[in-house]
Amino acid sequence: MDNSNDRTRYMEANRKAWNVAMSYHRKAKDEEWDKLLADGSFLFQTEPELSILKKTGIEGRSIVHVCCNNGRELLTLKRMGAGRCAGFDISDEAIADARGRSEKFHIPAEYYRYSVYDIPESFHNNFDLVYITIGTLVWLPDLIDFFAVAKKVLKREGVLFIYEQHPLTQMLPWDVGEECEKPLIENNYFYDKHQVYNDSLDYYGNVTYRSPDTYEFLHTLSDIFNAIIKNQFRITLFQEYDHDISNGFAWIKKTGLRLPLSYILTSKLDDR
């Protein structure tokens, strides 16, 4: 098992890679995101996410978005009536972008540059909802410790909300194009160690460049469930979807098959 020194090294490498990627993401999406915020439009991926969040409760709730990237979803939650909103991300450039957009559109939200494993104790027992979105879990080497942090920052009876890429997708090739008519099984589902890549992280503009090394950790559904349960969360909803929220599996539509590409999971901390 990787030790804490390994984890620090992996997280620092990923921080550098995401700092590079942010300039490409801004170039591809800044104008669109600004227009959506200026128009007051929602920046969520799909209607199911918005619907379940509303049922979970947003009005007046304190929300922390861990691994928030540039924080645009958190700004939308604030506009929908959330109370205190705080976002954490390891990327300096992502946090700078989030703070700039918060100021530009006069939407009050707090953004902090921390590894999720290093969120300070001053934030413990502060939030009603931990919000986790697409592209979070794959960058985290230790899910048990991660959900332990989620537990610490939540108030009593707090809620954990996850909207993520389905682990089954790690078996499929990424963005193979329109010519693919049958689904391909290209990778393992079970991995004993991390994966190292230096491919482009520009999944918006699809610009090819050599990235600093990134470390990915391909967790199974049982890894995710067990890490949540071990931290005394009670799973209250698990819903799988055949829509893609990763920008990498549009080719599957041509196959005519409905595969689990994403999921929403909610869980609750009972009285401690």
C-alpha positions as CSV (number, residue, x, y, z in Angstrom):
1,M,0.0,0.0,0.0
2,D,1.3,3.5,-0.8
3,N,2.4,5.5,2.3
4,S,1.7,9.1,3.2
5,N,4.9,10.3,1.5
6,D,3.7,8.6,-1.8
7,R,0.3,10.3,-1.4
8,T,1.9,13.7,-1.0
9,R,4.0,13.1,-4.1
10,Y,1.0,12.0,-6.2
11,M,-1.1,15.0,-5.1
12,E,1.7,17.5,-5.8
13,A,2.3,16.0,-9.2
14,N,-1.4,16.3,-10.0
15,R,-1.5,19.9,-8.7
16,K,1.2,20.8,-11.3
17,A,-0.6,19.1,-14.1
18,W,-3.9,20.8,-13.3
19,N,-2.2,24.2,-13.1
20,V,-1.0,23.7,-16.7
21,A,-4.4,22.4,-17.9
22,M,-6.4,25.4,-16.6
23,S,-5.0,27.7,-19.3
24,Y,-6.4,25.4,-21.9
25,H,-9.8,25.1,-20.2
26,R,-10.1,28.9,-19.9
27,K,-9.3,29.3,-23.6
28,A,-12.0,26.8,-24.5
29,K,-14.7,27.7,-22.0
30,D,-14.3,31.1,-20.4
31,E,-16.6,32.9,-22.7
32,E,-19.4,30.3,-22.5
33,W,-19.2,30.1,-18.7
34,D,-19.3,33.8,-18.3
35,K,-22.3,34.1,-20.6
36,L,-24.2,31.4,-18.6
37,L,-23.4,33.2,-15.3
38,A,-24.4,36.6,-16.7
39,D,-27.7,35.1,-18.0
40,G,-28.3,33.4,-14.6
41,S,-28.4,30.0,-16.2
42,F,-27.5,26.9,-14.3
43,L,-24.1,25.3,-14.8
44,F,-25.0,21.8,-13.8
45,Q,-24.4,18.8,-16.0
46,T,-28.0,17.4,-16.2
47,E,-31.5,17.8,-14.9
48,P,-31.2,14.7,-12.5
49,E,-28.4,16.4,-10.6
50,L,-30.5,19.6,-10.2
51,S,-33.6,17.7,-9.2
52,I,-31.9,15.6,-6.6
53,L,-30.0,18.5,-5.1
54,K,-33.3,20.4,-4.8
55,K,-34.8,17.5,-3.0
56,T,-31.8,17.2,-0.7
57,G,-32.1,20.9,0.1
58,I,-30.2,23.9,-1.0
59,E,-31.9,27.0,0.4
60,G,-30.0,28.3,3.4
61,R,-27.7,25.3,3.6
62,S,-24.0,25.6,4.1
63,I,-22.2,23.8,1.2
64,V,-18.6,22.7,0.7
65,H,-17.5,21.7,-2.7
66,V,-14.3,19.5,-2.4
67,C,-12.1,19.3,-5.4
68,C,-14.1,22.1,-6.8
69,N,-11.9,22.9,-9.9
70,N,-12.8,26.5,-10.8
71,G,-15.9,26.6,-8.6
72,R,-18.5,27.4,-11.2
73,E,-21.1,24.9,-9.8
74,L,-20.7,26.3,-6.4
75,L,-21.5,29.8,-7.7
76,T,-24.7,28.4,-9.1
77,L,-25.7,26.8,-5.8
78,K,-25.1,30.1,-4.1
79,R,-27.4,31.8,-6.6
80,M,-30.0,29.2,-5.8
81,G,-30.2,30.3,-2.2
82,A,-27.5,28.3,-0.5
83,G,-26.0,29.8,2.7
84,R,-22.2,29.7,3.2
85,C,-20.4,28.2,0.2
86,A,-16.8,27.1,0.3
87,G,-14.7,25.4,-2.3
88,F,-11.4,23.6,-2.0
89,D,-9.1,22.5,-4.8
90,I,-5.4,21.6,-5.1
91,S,-4.8,23.7,-8.2
92,D,-3.6,27.2,-7.7
93,E,-4.8,28.3,-11.1
94,A,-8.3,26.8,-10.6
95,I,-8.7,28.6,-7.3
96,A,-7.5,31.9,-8.8
97,D,-10.1,31.4,-11.6
98,A,-12.9,30.6,-9.1
99,R,-12.1,33.7,-7.0
100,G,-12.0,35.9,-10.1
101,R,-15.4,34.7,-11.3
102,S,-16.9,35.1,-7.9
103,E,-15.8,38.7,-7.7
104,K,-16.7,39.4,-11.4
105,F,-20.3,38.3,-10.9
106,H,-20.7,39.5,-7.3
107,I,-21.5,36.0,-6.1
108,P,-20.1,35.5,-2.6
109,A,-18.2,32.3,-2.1
110,E,-15.0,31.2,-0.4
111,Y,-12.3,29.4,-2.3
112,Y,-9.2,27.8,-0.7
113,R,-6.1,26.2,-2.2
114,Y,-5.7,22.9,-0.3
115,S,-5.2,19.3,-1.0
116,V,-8.5,17.7,0.2
117,Y,-6.5,15.7,2.7
118,D,-5.2,18.9,4.3
119,I,-8.4,20.9,4.9
120,P,-7.7,22.6,8.3
121,E,-9.6,21.8,11.5
122,S,-11.2,25.2,11.5
123,F,-13.6,23.9,8.8
124,H,-14.7,20.9,10.8
125,N,-18.4,20.7,11.7
126,N,-19.1,23.7,9.4
127,F,-21.3,22.4,6.6
128,D,-24.6,20.8,5.9
129,L,-23.7,19.3,2.5
130,V,-20.5,18.0,1.0
131,Y,-20.8,18.3,-2.8
132,I,-18.6,16.1,-5.1
133,T,-18.8,16.3,-8.9
134,I,-17.4,14.6,-12.0
135,G,-13.6,13.9,-12.0
136,T,-12.9,13.9,-8.3
137,L,-12.4,10.4,-7.1
138,V,-10.0,9.2,-9.8
139,W,-7.4,11.7,-8.5
140,L,-7.6,10.5,-4.9
141,P,-5.2,7.7,-3.7
142,D,-7.0,7.0,-0.5
143,L,-10.9,7.0,-0.4
144,I,-11.2,6.0,3.2
145,D,-9.2,9.0,4.4
146,F,-11.0,11.2,1.9
147,F,-14.5,10.3,3.2
148,A,-13.1,10.7,6.7
149,V,-12.4,14.4,5.8
150,A,-15.9,14.7,4.4
151,K,-17.3,13.4,7.7
152,K,-15.2,15.9,9.7
153,V,-16.3,19.0,7.8
154,L,-20.0,18.0,8.0
155,K,-22.4,19.1,10.8
156,R,-24.4,16.4,12.6
157,E,-26.8,14.7,10.1
158,G,-24.9,16.3,7.2
159,V,-25.4,15.0,3.7
160,L,-22.8,13.7,1.2
161,F,-23.7,14.2,-2.5
162,I,-21.7,12.6,-5.3
163,Y,-22.3,12.9,-9.1
164,E,-19.5,11.0,-10.8
165,Q,-18.3,9.1,-13.8
166,H,-19.3,5.4,-13.4
167,P,-16.4,3.1,-12.6
168,L,-17.4,0.8,-15.5
169,T,-16.2,3.5,-17.9
170,Q,-12.6,2.9,-16.9
171,M,-12.8,-0.3,-18.9
172,L,-13.7,1.6,-22.1
173,P,-11.5,3.5,-24.5
174,W,-11.7,7.3,-24.3
175,D,-13.1,9.3,-27.2
176,V,-12.6,6.8,-30.0
177,G,-14.7,8.8,-32.5
178,E,-17.8,8.2,-34.5
179,E,-16.4,5.2,-36.4
180,C,-16.9,2.9,-33.5
181,E,-20.1,0.8,-33.8
182,K,-19.5,-1.7,-31.0
183,P,-18.4,-1.2,-27.5
184,L,-14.8,-2.2,-26.8
185,I,-13.5,-3.5,-23.5
186,E,-10.0,-2.1,-23.4
187,N,-8.9,-1.9,-19.8
188,N,-9.2,-3.8,-16.5
189,Y,-11.9,-3.1,-14.0
190,F,-9.7,-4.1,-11.1
191,Y,-6.3,-2.4,-10.6
192,D,-3.7,-3.1,-7.9
193,K,-1.8,0.2,-8.3
194,H,-2.1,3.7,-9.7
195,Q,-1.8,4.6,-13.3
196,V,0.7,7.2,-14.6
197,Y,-0.1,9.4,-17.7
198,N,1.3,12.5,-19.4
199,D,-1.5,13.0,-21.9
200,S,-3.4,16.3,-22.4
201,L,-6.0,17.1,-19.8
202,D,-7.8,19.5,-22.1
203,Y,-11.1,17.6,-22.4
204,Y,-12.9,20.8,-23.4
205,G,-10.9,22.1,-26.4
206,N,-9.2,18.8,-27.1
207,V,-5.8,20.5,-27.6
208,T,-3.0,17.9,-27.6
209,Y,0.0,18.7,-25.4
210,R,2.4,16.8,-23.1
211,S,1.2,17.2,-19.6
212,P,3.3,16.8,-16.5
213,D,2.9,13.3,-15.1
214,T,-0.5,12.6,-13.5
215,Y,-1.4,9.8,-11.1
216,E,-4.9,8.3,-11.4
217,F,-6.5,5.8,-9.0
218,L,-9.2,3.7,-10.6
219,H,-11.6,2.7,-7.8
220,T,-14.4,0.1,-8.1
221,L,-17.9,0.7,-6.9
222,S,-17.2,-1.6,-3.9
223,D,-14.2,0.6,-3.1
224,I,-16.4,3.7,-3.1
225,F,-19.3,2.1,-1.1
226,N,-17.0,0.5,1.5
227,A,-15.0,3.7,2.1
228,I,-18.3,5.6,2.6
229,I,-19.7,2.9,4.9
230,K,-16.5,2.7,6.9
231,N,-16.9,6.3,7.8
232,Q,-20.4,5.8,9.2
233,F,-22.4,7.2,6.4
234,R,-25.7,5.7,5.5
235,I,-26.3,5.5,1.8
236,T,-29.7,7.0,1.0
237,L,-29.7,6.9,-2.8
238,F,-27.8,5.3,-5.6
239,Q,-28.9,6.0,-9.1
240,E,-27.1,5.0,-12.3
241,Y,-27.5,6.8,-15.6
242,D,-26.7,6.1,-19.2
243,H,-25.7,9.7,-20.0
244,D,-22.0,10.8,-20.2
245,I,-20.8,13.6,-18.0
246,S,-17.1,13.2,-18.8
247,N,-16.9,14.4,-22.4
248,G,-15.2,11.2,-23.4
249,F,-17.9,8.6,-24.3
250,A,-20.1,10.3,-26.9
251,W,-19.2,7.4,-29.2
252,I,-21.3,5.0,-27.2
253,K,-24.5,6.5,-28.5
254,K,-23.8,5.1,-31.9
255,T,-23.6,1.5,-30.5
256,G,-27.2,1.7,-29.5
257,L,-26.4,0.2,-26.1
258,R,-27.3,1.8,-22.8
259,L,-24.4,1.5,-20.4
260,P,-23.9,2.9,-16.9
261,L,-21.8,6.0,-17.6
262,S,-22.5,8.1,-14.5
263,Y,-24.2,7.9,-11.1
264,I,-25.6,9.9,-8.3
265,L,-25.1,8.8,-4.7
266,T,-26.3,10.5,-1.5
267,S,-25.5,9.4,2.0
268,K,-26.2,10.9,5.4
269,L,-24.3,11.1,8.7
270,D,-26.5,9.9,11.5
271,D,-26.3,11.4,15.0
272,R,-22.8,11.0,16.3
